Amino acid sequence: MADINTRFRGLLQRPYEPTFVPKNNGQLYYDVPDSYLTDHYRPFGAALQNRFGTNAQTRIPLPNITAPELAYADVVSRRGGFSVFQPSHQRVASQLIELFLGQSNPEALTAMAVFVRDRVNGPLFQYALSVALMHRTDTRDVEIPSFLELFPDRYVDPAVFPQLREEGTLVEQGDRRAIEIPMNFTASDRVDEQRLAYWREDIGVNLHHWHWHLVYPARGPDRIVRKDRRGELFYYMHQQTMARYNIERFANGLPRVVAFRNLREAIPEAYFPKITRSSDGRSYPARHPNESLSDLKRVEDGVIVSIADMELWTTRILESIDNGFAQSSNDQRVPLDNDSGIDLLGNMVEASSLSVNLQYYGDLHNNGHNILGYIHDPDNSFLEGFGVVGDNTTAMRDPVFYRWHQHIDDIFVRHKQRRPAYTGPELAFNDVAVDSFEIQLNKANAPVNILLTFWQRSQVNLGTGLDFGPEGNLFATFTHIQHAPFSYRIRVNNRAGATRRGTVRIFFGPKTNERAQTLPFREQRRMMVELDKFTVTLNAGANTIVRRSDQSSVTIPYERTFRNVAASSLTRNEAFQFCNCGWPNHMLLPKGSPEGLEYDFFVMVSDYTQDRVEDFDENVNCNDAHSFCGLRDRRYPDARSMGYPFDRFTAGTVGSLLDFTKPYVNMLVTPVKVRFTNTVIARA
């Protein structure tokens, strides 16, 4: 009998190969009754069984079931695009998730999923089944592959796939070479924005965005949407992404992102994605320079929104911020000027189903993606699908994603500036002093406060994502930014005479902009990036804390970002939902510069009695990336506002980070150089 991982992993592979085709390199066969077969294949049921069902080592028998009504899923065409930003697609996904959640046990879920699989859109099926698996108590530990393994076409130059098929068809598995995925294939270096292509088009960054929205869906059954502080997490995850992106722009000689707040202005940035959906052979459409938005009238897709709608929703959201309250759907005033206001606002702006008044405040964030994603064909005259920014699996590849999210972040900042500055008692930790803070590479005699970045060539197996492709492994290599491992060394003096518990918070921020001009604190504060957060026990007197960079509370390691689940060495208690959620560790640091670009590294030890929500072990059950992803079935593990202590405005007398830290002995700033070595090193 197949274990639970095997049965569901097979269903998620190659979604356009019918379920009766053996999975797992021919070793897994679903014994599909004729009643499950689609109209096209039902007349050939016996012949299909004789042809495909003879050699597999593992067979999964399936009972006869009552066929579910699936007409609602026809809204998303079988081989078309699926986007969680589109309201009609959200509704279909929610119904499918509900269907899967309602099955009585894993065996019943398997049967229902097999029946549904060959009748609905492939990515829709994978999304709905993945969300259901992670939220059911009896399937939550199923190890689901990353989207790279399921749909590599979203991340890879399409010229690679014919080479992979040739290699897989003609060469025995043990002798197959890896095919190289080129860097910077979307534009020439004459395009300034192409300097950031290595960052925007990084596979790990895009997998992070997809997976975060999988863990925190905006729409769906209430029990999967209603998670602790999910609206605030929407704000914080995207705010930190924008901070990192702007820092990376400075390192590449580009100015910070200009917010796309005037929807009637032309967009100078073009993007030609050069990626093709394997399901229908259609390329993601390009956006040409200086295109302008139009009202969206995609009647066939159920996406109808005007620029005036977007402007009205924005005005209403800004009015609610300025008034300090939102108007609920039952005409109640809901306060925003408190600690939970950012959570309410996050759900309003994103527009999740938890919005206090979805009809009044509208669907701003999601429809921003839609109206930008269809800029090339707003009324479907040319029957073109959405561009990459209209699909959350690919949106971060496009420069306009960051212009839109800079505008979204500016809305949140308008709320944050109404909150009072943190007081001395809120920032201090009496009798606890940080005496020194150093960062050093994990090698003997490395100089202090100098970090290194470089290019790394890594390898992934794309075999399970090629529908009707050859069996076995098909490897591709890609090049990405990486940093040399390092550690923080923090010396803390506990003068209280008794043991204390504290929370160590580590951030970094840019000292200068792209012109090497010093940033005032009001600008630097918005670009302070969280690197790590962890709890420590401080004995009376001197304490030395050593923390490795790969222990970050923000990131997940390379092996979990790109893992091939079939070859995974992870233990079973490391459940998929949070194991794959987190910023990729290889993107922890900015690129820096060949000469060494200096950044401010900040450390703070805050009072754990003020931070504590409930105790947890960051080394158990994939709790390690909790800063962005929270904890499974538990409250967010920090009572402070996300981004504390940099999420609020400060007094005008605070002109620099040193001014901010000067009154507090529990904080310290260290300048650190990040030196980029323009060499390529193969991953060991």
C-alpha positions as CSV (number, residue, x, y, z in Angstrom):
1,M,0.0,0.0,0.0
2,A,1.4,3.4,-0.9
3,D,2.2,5.8,1.9
4,I,0.4,9.1,2.1
5,N,3.3,11.1,0.6
6,T,3.5,8.8,-2.4
7,R,-0.2,8.9,-3.2
8,F,-0.5,12.7,-3.2
9,R,2.9,13.4,-4.7
10,G,1.9,11.4,-7.8
11,L,-1.2,13.4,-8.2
12,L,0.7,16.7,-8.2
13,Q,3.2,15.7,-10.8
14,R,2.8,16.5,-14.5
15,P,-0.9,17.6,-14.2
16,Y,-1.6,17.4,-17.9
17,E,-0.6,13.8,-18.2
18,P,-3.8,11.8,-17.5
19,T,-3.9,10.1,-14.1
20,F,-3.8,6.7,-15.6
21,V,-0.3,7.3,-16.9
22,P,2.2,5.9,-14.3
23,K,3.9,8.4,-12.1
24,N,7.2,8.5,-10.1
25,N,9.2,7.3,-13.1
26,G,6.7,4.6,-13.9
27,Q,6.7,3.1,-10.4
28,L,3.3,4.4,-9.3
29,Y,0.0,3.5,-10.9
30,Y,-3.5,4.7,-10.0
31,D,-6.0,1.9,-10.8
32,V,-8.5,4.3,-12.3
33,P,-12.0,2.9,-12.8
34,D,-13.7,3.6,-16.1
35,S,-16.2,5.9,-14.3
36,Y,-13.3,8.2,-13.5
37,L,-12.1,8.6,-17.1
38,T,-13.0,11.6,-19.1
39,D,-15.3,11.3,-22.1
40,H,-12.3,11.1,-24.4
41,Y,-10.6,8.2,-22.7
42,R,-13.6,6.2,-21.3
43,P,-14.1,4.1,-24.5
44,F,-10.5,2.9,-24.2
45,G,-10.5,2.0,-20.5
46,A,-9.5,-1.7,-20.8
47,A,-6.8,-1.0,-23.3
48,L,-5.4,1.8,-21.2
49,Q,-5.2,-0.6,-18.2
50,N,-3.4,-3.2,-20.2
51,R,-1.0,-0.7,-21.7
52,F,-0.1,1.3,-18.6
53,G,-0.9,-0.8,-15.5
54,T,1.4,-3.8,-15.8
55,N,4.8,-2.9,-14.6
56,A,4.4,-0.4,-11.8
57,Q,5.7,-1.5,-8.4
58,T,2.9,0.4,-6.5
59,R,-0.7,0.4,-7.4
60,I,-3.4,2.5,-5.7
61,P,-6.9,1.1,-5.9
62,L,-9.7,3.6,-6.2
63,P,-13.4,3.0,-5.2
64,N,-16.3,4.1,-7.3
65,I,-17.6,7.5,-6.1
66,T,-20.5,9.8,-6.7
67,A,-19.2,12.3,-9.3
68,P,-19.0,15.8,-7.9
69,E,-20.6,18.7,-9.8
70,L,-17.6,20.6,-11.4
71,A,-19.3,22.9,-13.9
72,Y,-18.2,25.9,-11.8
73,A,-14.6,25.1,-12.5
74,D,-15.1,25.7,-16.2
75,V,-14.5,29.4,-15.5
76,V,-10.8,28.6,-15.6
77,S,-10.1,26.8,-18.9
78,R,-8.4,23.4,-18.7
79,R,-5.2,24.6,-20.3
80,G,-5.4,28.4,-19.8
81,G,-3.9,30.6,-17.1
82,F,-4.9,30.5,-13.5
83,S,-4.3,33.5,-11.2
84,V,-5.2,33.9,-7.5
85,F,-5.5,37.6,-8.2
86,Q,-8.7,37.2,-10.3
87,P,-12.0,37.1,-8.4
88,S,-13.6,34.4,-10.5
89,H,-10.5,32.2,-10.2
90,Q,-10.5,32.8,-6.4
91,R,-14.1,31.6,-6.2
92,V,-13.4,28.5,-8.1
93,A,-10.3,27.7,-6.1
94,S,-12.3,28.2,-2.8
95,Q,-15.0,25.8,-3.9
96,L,-12.4,23.2,-4.9
97,I,-10.5,23.6,-1.6
98,E,-13.8,23.2,0.2
99,L,-14.5,20.0,-1.7
100,F,-11.1,18.6,-0.8
101,L,-11.4,19.6,2.8
102,G,-14.8,17.9,3.1
103,Q,-13.5,14.4,2.3
104,S,-13.7,12.1,5.3
105,N,-10.1,10.6,5.2
106,P,-7.0,10.6,3.0
107,E,-8.3,7.7,0.9
108,A,-11.5,9.5,0.1
109,L,-9.5,12.6,-0.7
110,T,-7.3,10.6,-3.0
111,A,-10.3,9.3,-4.9
112,M,-11.9,12.7,-5.2
113,A,-8.6,14.3,-6.3
114,V,-8.1,11.7,-9.0
115,F,-11.6,12.3,-10.4
116,V,-11.1,16.1,-10.4
117,R,-7.5,16.1,-11.6
118,D,-8.1,15.4,-15.3
119,R,-11.2,17.7,-15.5
120,V,-9.9,21.1,-14.3
121,N,-7.1,23.5,-14.9
122,G,-3.7,22.0,-13.9
123,P,-2.3,24.9,-11.7
124,L,-5.8,25.4,-10.2
125,F,-5.8,21.7,-9.2
126,Q,-2.3,21.9,-7.7
127,Y,-3.1,25.1,-5.8
128,A,-6.4,23.8,-4.4
129,L,-5.1,20.4,-3.5
130,S,-1.9,21.8,-1.9
131,V,-3.9,24.3,0.2
132,A,-6.3,21.5,1.3
133,L,-3.4,19.1,2.2
134,M,-1.7,21.6,4.4
135,H,-4.9,22.6,6.3
136,R,-6.2,19.1,6.9
137,T,-5.1,17.5,10.1
138,D,-4.7,14.1,8.5
139,T,-2.6,15.2,5.5
140,R,-0.7,18.2,6.9
141,D,2.7,16.5,6.8
142,V,2.5,15.5,3.1
143,E,5.7,16.7,1.5
144,I,4.5,18.7,-1.5
145,P,7.1,19.7,-4.1
146,S,7.8,23.3,-4.8
147,F,6.3,25.1,-7.8
148,L,9.7,24.8,-9.6
149,E,9.3,21.1,-9.6
150,L,5.7,21.3,-10.7
151,F,5.8,24.0,-13.3
152,P,9.4,24.8,-14.2
153,D,8.2,26.7,-17.3
154,R,7.4,29.7,-15.0
155,Y,11.0,30.2,-14.1
156,V,13.2,28.9,-16.9
157,D,14.2,30.1,-20.4
158,P,12.0,28.0,-22.8
159,A,15.0,27.3,-25.0
160,V,16.2,24.9,-22.2
161,F,13.2,22.5,-22.5
162,P,14.0,21.1,-26.0
163,Q,17.5,20.4,-24.8
164,L,16.2,18.6,-21.7
165,R,13.8,16.5,-23.8
166,E,16.6,15.6,-26.2
167,E,18.9,14.7,-23.4
168,G,16.2,12.6,-21.6
169,T,15.2,10.8,-24.8
170,L,18.6,9.9,-26.2
171,V,20.9,9.5,-23.2
172,E,20.7,7.0,-20.4
173,Q,19.8,8.5,-17.0
174,G,23.3,8.0,-15.5
175,D,25.0,9.7,-18.4
176,R,22.8,12.7,-18.8
177,R,24.4,16.1,-18.6
178,A,22.9,19.2,-17.0
179,I,21.5,21.9,-19.3
180,E,22.5,25.4,-18.3
181,I,19.8,28.1,-17.8
182,P,21.2,31.4,-19.0
183,M,21.3,34.4,-16.8
184,N,19.8,37.7,-17.9
185,F,18.0,36.4,-21.0
186,T,15.1,38.9,-20.8
187,A,16.9,42.1,-22.0
188,S,20.3,43.5,-23.0
189,D,22.5,45.5,-20.7
190,R,21.4,48.6,-22.5
191,V,18.2,48.5,-20.3
192,D,19.0,50.0,-16.9
193,E,16.4,47.8,-15.1
194,Q,18.2,44.7,-16.4
195,R,20.9,45.3,-13.7
196,L,18.4,43.9,-11.3
197,A,17.3,41.0,-13.4
198,Y,19.4,38.5,-11.3
199,W,17.4,39.6,-8.3
200,R,13.8,39.9,-9.7
201,E,14.1,36.7,-11.8
202,D,15.8,34.7,-9.0
203,I,14.0,31.4,-8.8
204,G,14.1,31.4,-5.0
205,V,12.6,34.8,-4.6
206,N,9.7,33.9,-6.9
207,L,9.1,30.6,-5.2
208,H,9.0,32.5,-1.9
209,H,6.3,34.8,-3.1
210,W,4.2,31.9,-4.5
211,H,4.6,29.9,-1.3
212,W,3.8,32.7,1.0
213,H,0.5,33.3,-0.8
214,L,-0.2,29.6,-0.6
215,V,0.2,29.6,3.1
216,Y,-1.8,32.8,3.5
217,P,-4.5,32.7,0.8
218,A,-6.5,35.9,0.4
219,R,-9.8,34.1,-0.3
220,G,-11.1,30.6,0.5
221,P,-12.9,28.9,3.4
222,D,-12.7,31.0,6.5
223,R,-10.8,28.4,8.5
224,I,-7.8,28.6,6.1
225,V,-7.8,32.4,5.6
226,R,-8.3,33.5,9.2
227,K,-4.8,33.2,10.6
228,D,-3.2,35.3,13.4
229,R,-2.1,38.7,12.1
230,R,-2.3,37.6,8.5
231,G,-3.1,41.2,7.3
232,E,-0.1,42.5,9.2
233,L,2.0,39.8,7.7
234,F,0.9,40.8,4.2
235,Y,2.1,44.3,5.0
236,Y,5.4,43.2,6.5
237,M,6.5,40.6,4.0
238,H,5.9,43.0,1.1
239,Q,7.5,45.9,3.0
240,Q,10.6,43.9,3.7
241,T,10.7,42.8,0.0
242,M,10.6,46.5,-1.1
243,A,13.3,47.4,1.4
244,R,15.6,44.7,0.1
245,Y,14.8,45.6,-3.5
246,N,15.6,49.3,-3.0
247,I,18.9,48.4,-1.2
248,E,19.8,46.2,-4.2
249,R,19.0,49.1,-6.5
250,F,21.4,51.3,-4.7
251,A,24.2,48.7,-4.9
252,N,23.6,48.6,-8.7
253,G,23.7,52.4,-9.2
254,L,19.9,52.8,-9.6
255,P,17.6,55.1,-7.5
256,R,14.8,53.8,-5.3
257,V,11.6,52.7,-6.9
258,V,9.1,55.4,-7.9
259,A,5.7,54.5,-6.6
260,F,3.0,53.9,-9.2
261,R,0.4,56.0,-7.6
262,N,-1.0,57.9,-10.6
263,L,-2.7,55.2,-12.6
264,R,-3.2,57.5,-15.6
265,E,0.5,58.0,-16.2
266,A,2.4,56.0,-18.8
267,I,4.7,53.3,-17.5
268,P,8.2,53.8,-18.9
269,E,9.5,50.4,-17.8
270,A,9.0,47.6,-20.3
271,Y,9.2,43.9,-19.7
272,F,9.6,41.1,-22.1
273,P,9.4,37.9,-20.0
274,K,10.3,35.3,-22.6
275,I,8.7,32.4,-20.7
276,T,6.1,30.1,-22.1
277,R,3.2,28.2,-20.4
278,S,3.7,24.5,-21.3
279,S,0.0,23.8,-20.8
280,D,-1.0,25.7,-24.0
281,G,2.2,26.8,-25.6
282,R,1.3,30.5,-25.1
283,S,4.0,33.0,-24.1
284,Y,3.4,35.5,-21.3
285,P,2.7,38.7,-23.1
286,A,5.2,41.6,-23.1
287,R,4.7,45.2,-21.9
288,H,6.2,47.8,-24.2
289,P,7.8,51.0,-23.0
290,N,5.4,53.8,-22.1
291,E,2.2,51.8,-22.2
292,S,-0.8,53.2,-20.2
293,L,-3.5,51.6,-18.3
294,S,-7.1,51.3,-19.6
295,D,-10.3,50.3,-17.9
296,L,-10.3,46.5,-17.7
297,K,-13.3,44.9,-19.5
298,R,-12.4,41.3,-19.6
299,V,-16.0,40.1,-19.6
300,E,-15.1,36.5,-20.6
301,D,-12.6,36.3,-17.7
302,G,-14.9,38.0,-15.2
303,V,-12.4,40.8,-14.6
304,I,-14.1,44.2,-14.9
305,V,-12.5,47.1,-13.1
306,S,-12.0,50.8,-14.1
307,I,-9.2,53.2,-13.2
308,A,-11.9,55.3,-11.5
309,D,-12.8,52.2,-9.3
310,M,-9.1,51.9,-8.3
311,E,-8.9,55.6,-7.5
312,L,-12.1,55.6,-5.5
313,W,-11.0,52.6,-3.4
314,T,-7.6,54.3,-2.8
315,T,-9.4,57.5,-1.7
316,R,-11.6,55.6,0.7
317,I,-8.7,53.7,2.2
318,L,-6.7,56.8,2.7
319,E,-9.7,58.6,4.2
320,S,-10.1,55.7,6.7
321,I,-6.5,56.1,7.7
322,D,-6.7,59.8,8.1
323,N,-10.0,59.4,10.1
324,G,-8.5,56.7,12.3
325,F,-11.3,54.3,11.7
326,A,-12.8,52.1,8.9
327,Q,-16.4,51.7,8.1
328,S,-17.5,48.1,8.5
329,S,-20.1,46.4,6.3
330,N,-22.6,46.7,9.1
331,D,-21.9,50.4,9.4
332,Q,-19.8,50.3,12.5
333,R,-16.7,52.3,13.1
334,V,-13.7,50.0,13.5
335,P,-10.7,51.8,15.0
336,L,-7.4,51.8,13.1
337,D,-5.2,53.9,15.5
338,N,-4.2,51.0,17.7
339,D,-1.8,48.0,17.6
340,S,-4.2,45.9,15.6
341,G,-5.0,48.6,13.0
342,I,-2.2,47.5,10.7
343,D,-3.7,44.0,10.6
344,L,-7.2,45.3,9.7
345,L,-5.6,47.6,7.1
346,G,-3.6,44.8,5.6
347,N,-6.7,42.8,4.9
348,M,-8.5,45.8,3.5
349,V,-5.7,46.8,1.1
350,E,-4.9,43.3,-0.1
351,A,-8.4,42.7,-0.1
352,S,-8.7,39.4,1.6
353,S,-12.0,37.9,2.6
354,L,-11.3,39.3,6.1
355,S,-11.7,42.9,4.9
356,V,-14.0,44.8,7.2
357,N,-16.0,46.1,4.1
358,L,-15.0,44.5,0.8
359,Q,-17.7,46.2,-1.1
360,Y,-16.8,49.7,0.1
361,Y,-13.0,49.4,0.2
362,G,-12.8,47.2,-2.9
363,D,-10.2,44.9,-4.2
364,L,-7.2,47.4,-4.6
365,H,-4.1,45.2,-4.4
366,N,-5.3,42.3,-6.4
367,N,-6.9,44.4,-9.1
368,G,-3.7,46.4,-9.4
369,H,-2.1,43.1,-10.5
370,N,-5.0,42.5,-12.8
371,I,-5.1,45.9,-14.5
372,L,-1.3,45.9,-14.9
373,G,-1.3,42.2,-16.1
374,Y,-3.8,43.0,-18.9
375,I,-2.3,46.3,-20.0
376,H,-1.6,44.9,-23.4
377,D,-5.2,43.7,-24.0
378,P,-7.6,45.2,-21.6
379,D,-10.8,44.2,-23.4
380,N,-9.7,40.8,-24.7
381,S,-9.8,42.0,-28.3
382,F,-6.7,40.0,-29.1
383,L,-7.5,37.0,-26.9
384,E,-4.2,37.4,-25.0
385,G,-3.8,36.1,-21.4
386,F,-2.4,38.0,-18.5
387,G,1.3,39.1,-18.3
388,V,3.6,37.9,-15.6
389,V,2.5,40.5,-13.0
390,G,-1.0,39.1,-13.2
391,D,0.2,35.7,-11.9
392,N,1.6,35.4,-8.3
393,T,4.0,32.7,-9.4
394,T,5.8,35.1,-11.8
395,A,4.8,38.6,-10.7
396,M,8.1,39.4,-9.0
397,R,10.0,39.1,-12.3
398,D,8.5,42.4,-13.6
399,P,9.8,45.8,-12.6
400,V,6.3,47.1,-12.4
401,F,5.6,44.7,-9.5
402,Y,7.9,46.9,-7.3
403,R,6.4,50.2,-8.5
404,W,2.9,48.9,-7.6
405,H,4.0,47.6,-4.2
406,Q,5.9,50.8,-3.5
407,H,2.5,52.5,-3.8
408,I,0.9,49.9,-1.5
409,D,3.7,50.3,1.0
410,D,3.2,54.1,1.0
411,I,-0.4,53.6,2.0
412,F,0.7,51.5,5.0
413,V,3.3,54.2,5.9
414,R,0.5,56.8,5.9
415,H,-1.1,54.7,8.7
416,K,2.2,54.1,10.5
417,Q,3.0,57.8,10.7
418,R,-0.2,58.3,12.8
419,R,1.1,56.0,15.5
420,P,3.1,57.6,18.3
421,A,6.8,57.2,18.4
422,Y,8.1,54.5,20.6
423,T,8.8,55.7,24.2
424,G,11.9,55.1,26.2
425,P,10.3,52.3,28.2
426,E,9.1,50.6,25.0
427,L,12.7,50.6,23.6
428,A,14.9,50.1,26.7
429,F,15.8,46.9,28.5
430,N,16.9,48.0,32.0
431,D,20.2,46.6,33.2
432,V,21.0,44.9,29.9
433,A,23.7,46.4,27.7
434,V,25.2,45.3,24.4
435,D,28.9,45.9,24.8
436,S,30.1,44.8,21.3
437,F,28.7,43.5,18.0
438,E,30.9,41.9,15.4
439,I,30.2,39.9,12.2
440,Q,32.7,37.5,10.8
441,L,33.0,34.9,8.1
442,N,33.0,31.3,9.3
443,K,36.6,30.6,8.5
444,A,39.8,31.0,10.5
445,N,41.4,34.4,10.6
446,A,38.7,36.1,8.6
447,P,38.7,39.9,9.0
448,V,35.9,41.3,11.2
449,N,32.9,43.1,9.7
450,I,33.7,42.2,6.0
451,L,31.2,39.9,4.2
452,L,31.6,38.3,0.8
453,T,29.1,37.7,-2.0
454,F,29.6,35.9,-5.3
455,W,27.8,34.0,-8.1
456,Q,27.0,30.4,-7.4
457,R,26.1,27.7,-10.0
458,S,23.5,25.3,-8.7
459,Q,21.6,22.3,-10.1
460,V,17.9,21.4,-10.0
461,N,15.9,18.4,-11.3
462,L,13.1,19.5,-13.6
463,G,12.1,16.1,-14.7
464,T,8.8,15.9,-12.8
465,G,7.6,19.1,-14.3
466,L,7.7,18.1,-18.0
467,D,4.3,16.7,-19.1
468,F,4.8,13.8,-21.5
469,G,8.5,14.1,-21.1
470,P,11.1,11.3,-20.7
471,E,11.3,9.4,-17.4
472,G,14.0,10.0,-14.9
473,N,16.0,13.0,-13.8
474,L,16.5,15.9,-16.0
475,F,19.0,18.4,-14.5
476,A,19.5,22.0,-15.2
477,T,22.0,24.4,-13.8
478,F,21.4,28.1,-13.0
479,T,23.5,30.9,-11.6
480,H,22.4,33.0,-8.6
481,I,23.8,35.4,-6.0
482,Q,25.2,33.8,-2.9
483,H,27.1,34.8,0.3
484,A,29.9,33.2,2.3
485,P,28.5,31.8,5.6
486,F,29.1,34.1,8.6
487,S,28.3,34.5,12.2
488,Y,27.2,37.3,14.6
489,R,29.2,37.6,17.8
490,I,27.3,39.7,20.4
491,R,28.6,40.5,23.9
492,V,25.9,41.4,26.3
493,N,26.2,42.4,30.0
494,N,23.3,41.6,32.3
495,R,23.7,43.9,35.2
496,A,20.5,42.8,37.0
497,G,22.2,40.3,39.2
498,A,19.6,37.6,38.1
499,T,18.9,35.7,35.0
500,R,16.9,37.6,32.3
501,R,15.4,36.5,29.0
502,G,15.7,38.7,26.0
503,T,14.9,38.8,22.3
504,V,17.9,39.6,20.0
505,R,16.8,41.6,16.9
506,I,19.3,42.0,14.1
507,F,18.7,44.4,11.1
508,F,20.8,46.0,8.4
509,G,20.2,49.1,6.4
510,P,21.9,51.2,3.7
511,K,24.1,54.1,4.7
512,T,24.0,55.8,1.4
513,N,21.9,56.0,-1.8
514,E,23.0,55.2,-5.4
515,R,24.9,58.5,-5.5
516,A,26.9,57.7,-2.3
517,Q,24.9,60.4,-0.5
518,T,24.3,59.7,3.2
519,L,20.7,58.8,3.9
520,P,18.8,60.7,6.6
521,F,17.3,58.4,9.2
522,R,13.7,59.1,8.1
523,E,14.7,57.4,4.8
524,Q,17.0,54.8,6.1
525,R,14.4,53.6,8.7
526,R,12.1,52.5,5.9
527,M,14.8,50.3,4.5
528,M,15.9,48.6,7.6
529,V,15.8,44.8,6.8
530,E,15.3,42.2,9.4
531,L,18.1,39.5,9.3
532,D,17.3,37.5,12.4
533,K,15.3,37.4,15.7
534,F,15.8,34.9,18.5
535,T,15.4,34.4,22.2
536,V,18.3,34.2,24.6
537,T,18.8,33.5,28.3
538,L,21.1,36.1,29.8
539,N,23.0,35.0,32.9
540,A,24.1,37.6,35.4
541,G,27.2,39.4,34.2
542,A,29.0,39.0,30.8
543,N,27.4,36.8,28.1
544,T,28.7,36.0,24.6
545,I,26.1,35.1,22.0
546,V,27.2,33.5,18.7
547,R,24.6,33.0,16.0
548,R,25.2,31.6,12.5
549,S,23.7,33.3,9.5
550,D,22.0,30.1,8.4
551,Q,19.9,30.1,11.6
552,S,18.0,33.2,10.4
553,S,14.4,33.6,11.5
554,V,13.6,35.1,8.1
555,T,15.1,32.5,5.7
556,I,15.0,28.9,4.7
557,P,18.0,27.0,3.4
558,Y,18.8,26.3,-0.2
559,E,17.7,22.6,0.3
560,R,14.2,23.6,1.2
561,T,13.8,26.4,-1.4
562,F,14.8,24.1,-4.3
563,R,14.4,20.7,-2.8
564,N,13.3,17.7,-4.9
565,V,11.0,16.0,-2.4
566,A,11.6,12.5,-3.7
567,A,15.3,12.9,-2.7
568,S,14.6,14.9,0.4
569,S,16.5,14.1,3.6
570,L,14.1,16.1,5.7
571,T,12.5,14.3,8.6
572,R,8.8,13.7,8.4
573,N,7.9,16.0,11.3
574,E,9.1,18.9,9.2
575,A,5.7,19.7,7.7
576,F,5.5,21.2,4.2
577,Q,3.4,24.3,5.1
578,F,6.1,26.2,6.9
579,C,9.2,24.2,5.8
580,N,9.0,25.8,2.4
581,C,7.8,29.2,3.5
582,G,10.6,31.8,4.0
583,W,12.9,34.1,2.2
584,P,15.7,32.1,0.4
585,N,18.9,32.1,2.4
586,H,21.1,32.7,-0.6
587,M,19.4,36.1,-0.9
588,L,19.9,37.1,2.8
589,L,22.5,39.7,2.0
590,P,22.6,42.5,-0.7
591,K,25.1,42.0,-3.5
592,G,27.4,44.8,-2.3
593,S,30.2,46.1,-4.5
594,P,33.7,45.0,-5.6
595,E,35.2,47.6,-3.4
596,G,33.0,46.7,-0.5
597,L,29.8,48.6,0.1
598,E,29.3,49.7,3.7
599,Y,26.0,49.0,5.6
600,D,24.8,49.7,9.1
601,F,24.2,46.4,11.0
602,F,22.0,46.9,14.1
603,V,21.5,44.7,17.1
604,M,19.0,45.2,19.9
605,V,18.1,43.0,22.9
606,S,14.6,43.7,24.0
607,D,12.8,42.5,27.1
608,Y,11.3,39.1,26.5
609,T,8.6,39.7,29.1
610,Q,7.2,42.4,26.8
611,D,7.8,40.3,23.6
612,R,6.5,36.9,24.7
613,V,3.3,35.5,23.2
614,E,3.9,31.8,23.9
615,D,7.1,29.8,24.1
616,F,8.2,27.9,21.1
617,D,11.3,26.1,19.9
618,E,12.7,27.5,16.6
619,N,14.5,24.2,15.9
620,V,11.3,22.1,15.8
621,N,8.7,21.7,13.1
622,C,10.1,24.3,10.7
623,N,9.6,27.2,13.0
624,D,12.8,28.8,11.8
625,A,11.4,31.2,9.2
626,H,8.7,32.6,11.6
627,S,9.4,36.3,11.0
628,F,7.7,36.1,7.6
629,C,5.6,32.9,8.0
630,G,4.5,32.8,11.6
631,L,3.9,29.5,13.3
632,R,1.6,26.7,12.3
633,D,-1.7,26.7,14.2
634,R,-0.2,29.2,16.7
635,R,-0.2,32.9,17.3
636,Y,2.6,35.0,15.7
637,P,5.5,34.6,18.2
638,D,6.3,38.2,18.9
639,A,4.0,40.6,20.7
640,R,5.7,43.7,19.2
641,S,4.6,45.2,15.9
642,M,6.3,43.6,12.9
643,G,9.3,45.6,12.0
644,Y,9.8,46.9,15.6
645,P,11.7,49.1,16.4
646,F,11.8,50.7,12.9
647,D,8.1,50.5,11.9
648,R,7.2,53.9,13.4
649,F,8.3,57.5,12.8
650,T,10.7,59.1,15.2
651,A,11.1,62.7,16.5
652,G,12.7,65.2,14.1
653,T,15.7,65.4,16.4
654,V,16.7,61.9,15.4
655,G,18.8,62.5,12.3
656,S,20.7,59.2,12.1
657,L,20.7,55.6,13.3
658,L,23.3,56.5,15.9
659,D,21.0,59.3,17.2
660,F,18.3,56.7,17.5
661,T,20.4,54.2,19.4
662,K,22.4,56.6,21.6
663,P,20.0,56.7,24.6
664,Y,19.8,52.9,24.8
665,V,22.6,50.6,26.0
666,N,20.6,47.6,24.8
667,M,21.2,48.7,21.1
668,L,24.4,48.9,19.1
669,V,25.3,49.7,15.5
670,T,28.3,48.3,13.6
671,P,29.4,49.3,10.1
672,V,29.9,46.2,7.9
673,K,31.3,46.0,4.3
674,V,29.7,43.6,1.8
675,R,32.3,42.9,-0.9
676,F,31.1,41.3,-4.2
677,T,33.5,38.9,-6.0
678,N,32.5,38.6,-9.6
679,T,33.3,34.9,-9.8
680,V,31.2,31.8,-10.3
681,I,31.6,29.0,-7.8
682,A,29.8,25.6,-8.4
683,R,27.7,24.4,-5.5
684,A,29.4,21.5,-3.7
